[in-house]
Amino acid sequence: MLDADVRRVLDGASIAHLATVLPDGSPHSTPIYVGAHGERIVFFTGPGVRKARNLTVGVG
């Protein structure tokens, strides 16, 4: 369950920085919109962009 303070932040127009690792091992940091979907924290991004690809490596 999301904490009430976290929920208040995510229900507004929230921007965060997401840091992932590129295939060559270098860091990749980018600002993204974040929010809540039910009890999950979500990142708003397209499926084909680098940050999404970095997050899905090894998933599945």
Summary of the structure (lengths in Angstrom):
residues: 60
radius of gyration: 13.0
end to end distance: 24.4
largest distance: 38.7
contacts: 121
relative contact order: 0.21
helix: 25%
strand: 40%
